[in-house]
Structure formats: structure tokens, C-alpha cells
Amino acid sequence: MSFIVAIDGPAGSGKGTITKIVGEKLNLVNIDTGATFRCVALNMIQKNVSMNDEENLEKLLKEIDIEIKTNGKIYLNGEDVTKRIRENDVNSLVSPISVIPMVRNRLLEIQRKIAKGKDVIMEGRDIGTVVFPNADVKIYLDATAEERAKRRVLQNKENGIASSYNEVLAGIKDRDKRDSTRKIAPLKRAEDAIYVDTTNMNIENVVKEIVNIIKDKKN
């Protein structure tokens, strides 16, 4: 029997960092669902498959192999793409492909398969509403767009990716609008999710709060 922790929120809210640390502290398998969408986007770029090419996109989805290692490394068809999937060309494609039904359906299978029978912590946009609506713990992380842009620029710098604050901020605002208004699995807080605003919190305090929430639920 598995124990599922679902962490949702907009881009740059700290989901990835917090999920990784909390997973390590509580011995939960960390599944980055956003990375699975990024892998599809990268594979489309690699194979020159457009969003309108349904036949080849369907073939790509049938053949795609995505692995998320316990050390956080992301593998696409056997290749380590941990850094590559964070680059700008992939970023610009992730949100548009995330509304394609065949992409979502295939990745839903992959995500649930990875989580089956494990105690996991998963982060994304619709984990608590679509992927695991019956998750044991649901948390919605948030922060202002400006704060999220600062964090993303810093994250990109640490990963050796050049980016400007204004460019990232504009991208985040645009993505927020698209993600929250799309018809298929829009970004929204599950009714039973605990809301945590991380704008004025450091990583240590956010982790402490999330760990306490999970421990209270387990007990």
C-alpha cells in the first residue's frame, strides 16, 4: 500500500526544491511530473515532431522511455537529460504540449506506474486534482510572480543556463495565464489542499512546515 503526497503550484513556487528535500528527509520517492512533460517536449525537438503531427506524436509517445532515478537524475530513452530539459527551447514547448490529450493520458500512465506501491511525493500542476485526487496529503505551494522569477533565474544560473530576470518574469506570467485558463487539467488548488505561501519564507522554513504537515497526517 502506498502513501501519496501531492504538491501542486505554479512555476517557480519552489515545488521542485522543496519536494526533493522533503522526500529525502521522510524517505519518500520523489517523482517530478513536470520533468516527464519536459522529456516529451525534448523528444519532440530531437525528432522534429510538431504538435500538429498526430501520427508521429502518437508513435513517439508509444516508444518513449522516461526514468526518474532516486538521485533525481532524469533519463530520456537511456540518456541523462537532467539539465537539457531545463533549457529555453524546452521551456517554451512544455505548456503548449501539456494540454494535448494524448500526451497527458500517456504521461498519466507513466506517472502512476512509477508511483505504484511506493511511498511517494509528487509535484506538478494537477497532482492533487487529476493524477492522484485521493492523495493522502495535498499541498498547494505559491509565491508572487516576481519572487518566482528571481528563484528561476538563480536556479538557471546554478544549472549553467543563461537567462534574464525580465525574460523569465514575462514567461512566468504568460505561463500562469495559460496554465490556469486551459480547458484540460488547469492549474488550480484542490479543495482539500493546504495552502502555503512561500514568498517570504526561506527553504528551511518551508521544508519544516511541509514535513510537519505530512507527519501530522501520517500520525
C-alpha positions in Angstrom: 0.0 0.0 0.0 1.4 3.4 -1.0 1.4 6.8 0.8 1.0 9.7 -1.6 2.0 13.3 -1.0 0.8 15.7 -3.8 2.4 19.1 -4.1 1.0 21.5 -6.7 1.6 25.1 -7.5 2.7 27.5 -10.3 6.1 27.6 -12.0 8.9 28.8 -9.7 6.9 28.3 -6.4 9.6 26.1 -5.1 7.9 22.7 -5.7 10.9 21.0 -7.1 13.4 22.1 -4.4 11.0 21.5 -1.5 9.8 18.1 -2.8 13.4 16.9 -3.2 14.4 17.9 0.3 11.2 16.7 2.0 11.5 13.4 0.1 15.0 12.8 1.4 14.0 13.7 5.0 11.0 11.4 5.1 12.3 8.7 2.8 9.7 9.3 0.1 10.3 8.6 -3.6 10.5 12.0 -5.4 8.6 12.0 -8.7 8.9 15.2 -10.7 5.9 15.0 -13.0 6.9 18.3 -14.7 10.1 16.5 -15.8 8.1 13.9 -17.7 6.4 16.6 -19.8 9.8 18.2 -20.4 11.1 14.9 -21.6 8.2 14.7 -24.2 9.0 18.2 -25.3 12.7 17.5 -25.7 12.0 14.2 -27.6 9.7 16.2 -29.9 12.5 18.6 -30.6 15.0 15.8 -31.1 12.8 14.1 -33.6 11.4 17.2 -35.2 7.8 16.3 -34.4 5.4 19.2 -34.2 2.3 19.4 -32.0 0.1 19.1 -35.1 1.7 15.9 -36.3 -0.6 13.5 -34.5 0.6 10.3 -36.2 4.3 10.8 -35.3 3.5 12.2 -31.9 1.5 9.1 -31.1 4.4 7.0 -32.2 6.8 9.0 -30.1 4.6 8.6 -27.0 4.3 4.8 -27.5 8.1 4.4 -27.8 9.2 7.0 -25.2 11.0 5.7 -22.1 11.3 8.0 -19.1 13.1 7.2 -15.9 13.4 9.2 -12.7 16.2 7.9 -10.6 16.3 8.1 -6.8 19.2 10.6 -7.1 17.0 13.0 -9.0 18.6 12.3 -12.4 16.1 12.3 -15.4 16.7 9.8 -18.2 15.0 10.0 -21.6 15.4 6.9 -23.7 18.5 6.0 -21.7 20.1 9.4 -21.9 20.7 11.7 -18.9 18.8 14.9 -19.8 18.5 16.4 -16.3 20.0 19.7 -17.4 18.9 19.7 -21.0 15.2 19.6 -20.2 15.5 23.0 -18.3 16.8 24.9 -21.3 14.7 27.6 -23.0 13.7 25.7 -26.2 12.1 23.0 -23.9 10.6 25.6 -21.6 8.7 27.2 -24.5 7.2 23.9 -25.5 6.2 22.4 -22.2 3.0 24.3 -21.5 1.5 24.0 -25.1 2.0 20.2 -25.2 0.7 19.7 -21.7 -2.8 20.4 -23.0 -2.7 17.7 -25.7 -4.9 14.8 -24.5 -2.7 12.0 -25.9 0.3 13.5 -24.1 -1.5 13.8 -20.8 -3.0 10.4 -21.0 0.3 8.7 -21.8 2.2 10.5 -19.0 -0.6 9.8 -16.6 0.1 6.1 -17.2 3.8 6.6 -16.7 3.5 8.7 -13.5 1.1 6.3 -11.9 3.2 3.3 -12.8 6.3 5.0 -11.2 4.4 5.6 -8.0 2.6 2.2 -7.7 3.3 0.5 -4.4 5.7 3.2 -3.1 5.6 6.0 -0.6 6.0 9.0 -2.9 6.0 12.7 -3.0 5.0 14.2 -6.4 4.9 17.8 -7.6 3.3 19.4 -10.6 0.2 21.4 -11.6 -2.6 18.8 -11.2 -1.3 16.1 -8.9 -4.0 16.6 -6.2 -6.8 17.3 -8.7 -6.1 14.8 -11.6 -3.1 12.4 -11.1 -3.8 11.5 -7.5 -7.2 13.0 -6.4 -7.2 10.7 -3.4 -3.6 11.5 -2.3 -3.0 11.2 1.5 -1.6 14.8 1.7 -2.3 17.7 -0.7 -0.3 20.9 -0.5 -0.5 23.9 -2.8 2.7 26.0 -2.8 2.5 29.6 -4.1 4.6 32.8 -4.3 4.3 36.1 -6.1 5.4 36.1 -9.8 8.3 38.4 -9.0 9.6 36.2 -6.3 9.2 33.1 -8.5 11.1 34.8 -11.4 14.0 35.6 -9.0 14.2 32.0 -8.0 14.1 30.6 -11.5 16.9 32.9 -12.7 19.0 31.7 -9.7 18.2 28.1 -10.5 19.1 28.6 -14.1 22.4 30.1 -13.1 23.2 27.2 -10.9 22.5 24.9 -13.8 24.7 26.9 -16.2 21.7 28.3 -18.1 21.9 32.0 -19.1 18.6 33.9 -18.6 17.4 37.4 -17.8 15.0 38.4 -15.0 12.7 40.3 -17.3 12.5 37.4 -19.7 11.8 34.9 -17.0 9.2 37.1 -15.3 7.3 37.6 -18.6 7.5 33.9 -19.3 6.1 33.0 -15.8 3.2 35.4 -16.1 2.4 34.1 -19.5 2.6 30.5 -18.3 0.4 31.3 -15.2 -2.3 32.6 -17.5 -2.1 29.7 -19.9 -1.9 27.1 -17.2 -4.8 28.5 -15.1 -7.2 29.0 -18.1 -6.6 25.9 -20.2 -9.6 23.6 -20.6 -7.7 20.4 -19.8 -6.4 19.9 -16.2 -5.9 23.6 -15.4 -3.6 24.7 -12.7 -5.8 25.1 -9.6 -5.8 24.4 -5.9 -7.6 21.2 -4.8 -10.4 22.0 -2.4 -8.8 19.9 0.3 -5.2 21.1 -0.3 -3.3 23.0 2.4 -2.2 26.4 1.0 1.4 27.5 1.7 2.6 31.0 0.5 6.4 30.8 0.3 7.0 34.4 -0.9 8.6 35.5 2.4 9.8 32.1 3.6 13.3 30.6 3.2 13.7 27.0 2.1 14.4 25.8 5.7 11.1 27.1 7.0 9.1 25.9 4.1 10.6 22.4 4.5 9.9 22.4 8.2 6.2 23.4 7.6 5.7 20.7 4.9 7.4 18.0 7.0 5.2 18.8 10.0 2.0 18.7 7.8 3.0 15.2 6.4 4.0 13.9 9.8 0.7 15.0 11.4 -1.2 13.3 8.6 0.8 10.0 9.0 0.2 10.0 12.7 
